Amino acid sequence: MANPADSGDDLFESLRKQDPKAEEKAKLVAEREAAQNAKAQQRLMELIGSNSSLPVTVSSIRVIGVNHTRRAFLDRIFDPLLSANRDAPYTLGEALQEVGSAADKLRRFEIFHPSLHTFIDRPSPTDPSSTPTDIDIYLKAEERSRISLKTGTDLGNVEGSAYGNLTWRNIFGGAESLNLNASAGTRTRSAYQATFETPILSDPEKRITVDALQSSTSKPWCSHDEALKGMGLKYSWATESGTRHQVGYTGVWRQVTGLAANASPTVRHDAGDSVKSSISHTWLSDQRNHPFLPNKGHLLKTVSEIAGWGPLQGDVAFWKSEFETSGAIAVPVPGIQGDSGVSLTGGFRAGMLYPLPVGFSSTSQPSRINDRFQLGGPTDVRGFKISGLGPRDGPDAVGGDIYAAGSANLLVPFPRVGKDSPLRMQFFANAGRLLALRDLGEQGSKSAQKSVYSTVAQLADGAPSLAAGVGVVYAHPVARFEMNFSLPLILRRGEEGRKGLQFGVGINFL
């Protein structure tokens, strides 16, 4: 008598076995289909190429698979492409190029999956309104999920955090989005932010953003916690040359609280509440070929902010401006044809905080610890602790009003990994200096102007704080990771260097 258990084992064993002939047959079918598709695609390209100068009339454009997107929103994108709305006639090549540009524009709203398919058809010959040159264009699109929820953990610069993010896309059918984010970490104890964004006139390069935030952050380098509550309104746009602009208004209530027992007099003086009401402008031109491992191109960025002056009110007033530039070049290596993977990058940053009278008064006030620049750490001047450069009061890094910092980095591929890997060995040297304004006095704008000029002159008085080192860089698609061994070479009294290993994660390194 057969054992039922043995029968079951035989059955599963037979199911696990695959017929080699069936497997080979499936492989041949797949190869045949791939060859047919490639041949059809090639034939289509040949037909389009041979008929690219053929005159056509685009009579209609239809987007298939759209369930939640408004007709008026799509009309602003595709109506200008219809021949009835154009003065000049089309050729087939021109029509396909214009449709491709419109499809790319549709992708940039990020409400559809990237794979948009385009089809061309002739209208029915029985239609009395059609002409022999008429064509109908169809775009097949698939909308992304309107609501997505994401949770996870982040490891940043000496901080770990957990977060939750809820995104609601295409709320009213015009590519609007609402993003809700909550996080808690070792430094940022809690942070909540809500951001509503909408494009203007169906243009992905013109957007209005309204946001609200609340956060509580520990700042042990200056012996206090900072609580923020505020709202902002921003308008961003891009030019034809590729540069980006953003103007905005921000109103935020700040509180310096949770002072340590050994907090310095400077920190205690700025403790309590303050209100900042400001307008800002950001300009960006990024011509690099890679955001984290470039080997050619350059970046230019300026950020300007005016707070509390004239009708802006609030209880702090200043003009704050920052400038940043970086560039990269490929380094040829003898014996290696083409790109060797070796690159030399350099960066420079500078900033100034110019005190202004609050409202319509005539006397400028010294800056507060909330608004001053901080310098030092694994993402800007490596080889120094976070906020390790600049003025100090006892144990606290109290920040400065004027700074300048620069860096030079040589990136080399690892021998057995190759140039196509996102892994590099890094040799670097960076330097910086951070200074505070002195002797503002009570003489209003003249005193502030004199103090700024004298402080800027001090930047060139002696060598800056300097560190050099070697490390490993990994360019992840969402961030750049660095593990460096740093050696401070020049330090000023009170500054805090960091000799040894230093780990950094970010998207914007010096």
C-alpha positions, 0 to 999 in steps of 0.5 A: 500500500502506498504511503500518502506522505510519499505521494504528496512528496512526489507531487510537490517534487514533480511540480517543482521540476520544470520541463526543459523543452517548455522553458526553452519554448517560452524563451524562444517566444519571448525572444521572437516577440522582442524581435518583432517589437524592435522591428515594428519600432524601427519600421515606425521610426523609418516611416516617420523619418521618411514622412517628417516633411509631410504637411499635416493638420492636427485636428484633435488631441485626446488624453486617454486614462484621465479620471481626476484631471480637469478638462480646462487644465489639459486644454491650456496645455494642448489647445495651443497645439491644434492647427486651428489655433496656429498661424503657421502650418505643421509638418509631421516632424514638427507636430510630433516634436510639439506633442512630445514637448507637451507630454514632457510638460505633463510629466513634470506635474508628477500626477501621471506615471512617466510612461506616456504613450503617443498614437497617431490616427487619421479621422474617418474619411466619411467625416465631411469636416475632415481634410486629407492632411488631418491627423488625430493624436492620442496620449495614453496616460495613467494617473498616479495614486492620489493619496500616498503615505510614507513612514521611515527613518532618517540618519542625518548630520549627528541626528537620527529621526523618524518621520511620517509623510502624507501626500494628497495629489491632484486635489482639485484636478489641476495638479494641486498637492497637499503635503503633511509631514511629521517627524521626531528626532534626537535634535529636532524633537518635533516638527510638523509641516503642512504645504499646499502647492498649485501650478499657475495656468497649467505651467509646471515651472510657475507655482504658488506655495502656502506652508505652515510649520511648528518645530522644537529643536535642541541646539546644544552647541549654544545651550538652548532649544528653539521653538518655531511657529509660522506661515509662509507664502511663496511664488517660484518660476523658471526662466528659459535659460534654466535659472530658477527664482523664488520670492516669498513672505514669511512670518514666524514666532521664535522662542529661545527656551530650555536654557542649560544651567551653564548658558552664556550671558549672550544666550540668556540675553536673547532668550524669550520670544521674537517675531520675524516678518520678512520677504526673501528672494532666491536665485539659482543657476545649476549647470552641473552634470550631477548634483552630488558627483559632478565632473563639469559645470557650475552652480550659482546661488544667491539668497536675500532676505529683508526682515522687520524694515518699514511696513514689515514690522516684527521685532527684528530687522536686518538685511541678510544675503548669501552667495554660493558658487561651485564648479567641477572639471574632469581631470585627464589621466595619462594612459586612460582614454576618455573620462577617467572618473577623476574630478576636481571640484571647488566651492565658495560661500559668503554671507552678510547680515546687515542690521536695519532699524525696526519699522520706521525707527532710526536706530539699528539693533544688534542681531539675535542668536536666531538670525546669525550665521553658524559655520563648521561641520561635516557638510560645510567646513569639514574638520570642525565640530558643528558651529565650531567656527566663529565667535564664542561666549564661554561654552556657546557658539553664538554665531556671526554676522559675516562669513566666508568659506571655501573648499577644494576636493579631488575625487578619485574612483576606487581601483577595482570599482570603476568610474561608473560607480557612485563611490569615490575617494576624496582628498580635500582642504577647506577653510572658513572664517566667521566674524561678528559686528562690533561697536554698533553704537547708537548712531543709526545707519552710519554706525552700522555701515562703519561696523560692516566695512571694518568687519569685512576688512577683518576677513583678510586679516590673517589666515582663515581656519583650515582643515584637510583630510581624506575620505570616502564619498557615496552618491546615493540618488537622494543624498550624498554620504561622506566618511572623512578623516579630518585634520585641523591645521589652523584654529583660532582661540575658542574654535573647536576642531574635530580630528579623526573620523567625521560622518556627513549626510546632505544634499548641499556640501561645500 
